């Protein structure tokens, strides 16, 4: 059990063995787990997150076992570690949420910009004559070769090349005129 008990205004607290006494330290730490879980649940209000917080606290305590001072309260030391871990995780989550929100807004802006460009291109395409529009969509948007597009449209390859070339030139002219087709 506990090596010594010391009464304080908050109730009994353990006064632990020297930090080098690993088995006793681990035993006394294990006895505090229910209280650590209760405090963690109070802080995070989520059972699985509170268990993760307690686990993080125990890992930190075991890694820092040499820093524990004999004659001090293990419970107070553990609660301090747990509280510090909680606030550290809270700050990290806030930073991550802010970063995610920023990235999400950039992504939304990019999608809206891209959507706007697609809408503009779609409007420009509808200003082309149907044969030129078809040629440009097959070769440009559908990434077909001139030969494949010519076969689909049942025209010679040279005709398809000419249609694609004329469609591109007309798009440039229409775009330069601000979207008006004359």
SVG drawing of the C-alpha trace seen along z (x, -y; Angstrom):
<svg xmlns="http://www.w3.org/2000/svg" viewBox="-24 -43 41 46">
<polyline fill="none" stroke="black" stroke-width="0.4" points="0.0,0.0 1.0,-3.6 4.2,-4.1 2.9,-7.0 -0.2,-9.1 -0.2,-12.8 -3.5,-14.6 -4.0,-17.9 -7.1,-20.2 -8.0,-18.3 -7.8,-14.9 -5.2,-12.1 -2.4,-12.3 0.4,-9.8 3.9,-10.7 5.8,-8.4 9.1,-6.7 12.2,-8.0 11.9,-8.3 14.3,-5.5 11.8,-3.0 10.1,-2.1 7.9,0.7 6.4,-1.3 6.0,-4.4 4.2,-2.3 2.0,-0.7 1.0,-4.0 0.4,-5.5 -1.9,-2.6 -3.9,-3.3 -4.5,-6.8 -6.0,-5.8 -9.6,-5.9 -9.2,-9.5 -7.2,-10.5 -10.0,-9.1 -12.6,-11.0 -10.7,-14.3 -10.0,-13.7 -13.7,-13.0 -14.6,-16.2 -12.1,-18.1 -12.9,-16.6 -16.4,-15.3 -15.8,-12.4 -15.0,-8.9 -12.5,-7.8 -10.8,-11.2 -10.5,-11.1 -9.0,-7.7 -6.5,-8.9 -5.6,-11.9 -5.0,-9.6 -2.8,-7.3 -0.8,-10.3 -0.5,-11.5 0.8,-8.1 3.3,-7.9 4.6,-11.4 4.8,-10.5 6.7,-7.3 9.1,-9.2 9.6,-11.8 9.7,-9.5 13.2,-10.7 11.8,-14.2 9.3,-13.2 10.5,-14.4 10.2,-12.1 7.9,-13.4 5.6,-15.3 2.1,-14.3 2.0,-11.9 -1.7,-12.7 -1.0,-16.4 2.0,-15.7 -0.1,-13.5 -3.1,-15.8 -0.7,-18.6 0.7,-16.5 -2.9,-15.6 -4.0,-19.2 -1.0,-20.4 -1.5,-17.7 -5.2,-18.7 -4.3,-22.3 -1.5,-21.4 -3.9,-19.2 -6.6,-21.9 -4.2,-24.4 -3.0,-22.0 -6.6,-21.2 -7.4,-24.9 -4.3,-25.4 -5.2,-22.4 -8.8,-23.6 -7.7,-27.0 -5.2,-25.6 -7.9,-23.2 -10.4,-26.1 -7.8,-28.2 -7.0,-25.3 -10.7,-24.6 -11.4,-28.3 -8.5,-28.2 -9.8,-25.0 -13.3,-26.6 -11.9,-29.7 -9.9,-27.6 -13.0,-25.5 -15.1,-28.7 -12.4,-30.2 -12.0,-27.0 -15.8,-26.8 -15.9,-30.3 -13.2,-29.6 -15.1,-26.5 -18.4,-28.5 -16.6,-31.1 -15.1,-28.5 -18.5,-26.8 -20.0,-30.1 -17.2,-30.7 -17.6,-27.2 -21.3,-27.8 -20.3,-30.9 -18.5,-28.5 -20.2,-27.0 -21.4,-23.4 -18.8,-21.6 -15.9,-23.6 -17.3,-23.2 -17.5,-19.4 -14.0,-19.2 -12.5,-21.2 -14.5,-19.2 -13.3,-15.8 -9.7,-16.8 -9.4,-19.2 -11.7,-18.1 -11.9,-14.4 -8.2,-14.2 -8.7,-12.2 -6.2,-12.2 -7.1,-14.0 -7.4,-10.6 -9.9,-9.3 -12.0,-12.5 -11.9,-12.3 -13.1,-8.8 -16.0,-9.7 -17.1,-12.6 -16.5,-10.6 -14.2,-13.3 -10.6,-13.2 -7.9,-13.8 -6.9,-17.0 -10.4,-18.4 -10.4,-17.6 -7.1,-19.4 -8.4,-22.4 -11.6,-22.5 -9.6,-22.3 -7.3,-25.0 -10.1,-27.3 -12.0,-26.6 -9.0,-27.7 -8.5,-30.8 -12.1,-31.8 -12.0,-31.2 -9.0,-33.5 -10.8,-36.2 -14.0,-35.8 -12.1,-35.9 -10.2,-39.0 -13.5,-40.7 -14.9,-39.9 -17.0,-36.9 -18.9,-38.5 -19.2,-36.6 -19.5,-38.7"/>
</svg>
